[in-house]
Amino acid sequence: MVHFCSTFNTAMFDDRATKPTLAENMKEAIVVEKRTLAIEKKNASEERKSKKVTFRDESKKKVTKDPYDMEGLQKVLKTMSNEMVEIKKQVVESSSKNHLGILKEINQ
């Protein structure tokens, strides 16, 4: 019977030697926890990046106009024509004022 107890006791200690200690379990748990947090943090940042919405200002896009756009060309020609008429009026007014000024000087 004594022999059985001593075999049992050594078997119990042998079984214990293969099991990790509490400190080893704690170290492993800490490592696993750190890895888990790192993965969660990475996933969260990737999620934010994938959900990122960018707004583009459509007004800044260059609209290429057809260089032979007849309506546009007609508007430009009409504007230029009106400006030329205004310039001619100003020239006539200024020249008539100059002539009147010269005539006044001669008459005095």
C-alpha positions in Angstrom: 0.0 0.0 0.0 2.8 2.4 0.7 4.2 1.7 -2.6 0.9 2.7 -4.2 0.8 6.0 -2.3 4.3 7.0 -3.3 3.6 6.2 -7.0 0.4 8.2 -6.8 2.2 11.2 -5.2 5.0 11.2 -7.8 2.4 10.9 -10.6 0.6 13.9 -9.2 3.7 15.9 -9.2 4.7 14.8 -12.7 1.3 15.8 -13.9 1.7 19.2 -12.3 5.1 19.7 -13.9 3.5 19.6 -17.4 0.9 22.2 -16.5 1.7 25.9 -16.8 2.0 27.9 -13.5 -0.3 30.7 -12.6 2.5 33.2 -13.5 2.9 31.6 -16.9 -0.8 31.7 -17.5 -0.9 35.4 -16.6 1.9 36.2 -19.0 0.2 34.4 -21.8 -3.1 36.1 -21.0 -1.4 39.5 -21.1 0.2 38.8 -24.5 -3.1 37.5 -25.9 -4.9 40.6 -24.5 -2.3 43.0 -26.1 -2.7 41.2 -29.4 -6.5 41.3 -29.2 -6.4 45.1 -28.5 -4.0 45.7 -31.3 -6.2 43.8 -33.8 -9.3 45.6 -32.6 -7.6 49.0 -32.9 -6.4 48.1 -36.4 -9.8 47.0 -37.5 -11.4 50.2 -36.1 -8.9 52.4 -38.0 -9.5 50.5 -41.2 -13.3 50.8 -40.7 -12.9 54.6 -40.3 -10.8 54.8 -43.4 -13.3 52.8 -45.4 -16.2 54.9 -44.2 -14.4 58.2 -45.0 -16.5 60.2 -47.4 -14.9 62.8 -49.7 -16.9 65.6 -51.2 -15.7 67.0 -54.4 -16.6 70.5 -55.4 -18.4 70.2 -58.7 -18.1 73.9 -59.4 -14.3 73.7 -59.7 -14.5 71.2 -62.6 -13.5 72.7 -65.8 -16.3 72.6 -68.4 -14.8 72.2 -71.8 -16.8 74.4 -74.2 -17.1 73.7 -77.8 -15.0 76.4 -79.5 -17.5 76.5 -82.4 -20.5 77.1 -80.1 -22.5 79.5 -82.2 -24.6 80.9 -79.4 -21.6 81.7 -77.4 -19.8 83.3 -80.3 -22.9 85.4 -81.1 -23.0 86.7 -77.5 -19.3 87.6 -77.7 -19.7 89.5 -81.0 -22.8 91.4 -79.7 -21.0 92.4 -76.6 -17.9 93.6 -78.6 -20.2 95.4 -81.0 -21.9 97.2 -78.2 -18.6 98.2 -76.6 -17.4 99.6 -80.0 -20.5 101.7 -80.3 -19.9 103.1 -76.8 -16.3 103.9 -77.6 -17.3 105.7 -80.8 -19.9 107.7 -78.9 -17.2 108.7 -76.3 -14.8 109.7 -79.1 -17.4 111.8 -80.8 -18.3 113.5 -77.5 -14.8 114.2 -76.6 -13.9 115.5 -80.0 -16.9 117.8 -80.2 -15.9 119.2 -76.7 -12.4 119.8 -78.0 -13.7 121.5 -81.1 -16.0 123.7 -79.0 -13.2 124.6 -76.7 -11.0 125.5 -79.6 -13.8 127.6 -81.2 -14.3 129.4 -77.9 -10.6 130.3 -77.7 -10.6 131.6 -81.2 -13.7 133.7 -80.6 -12.4 135.3 -77.5 
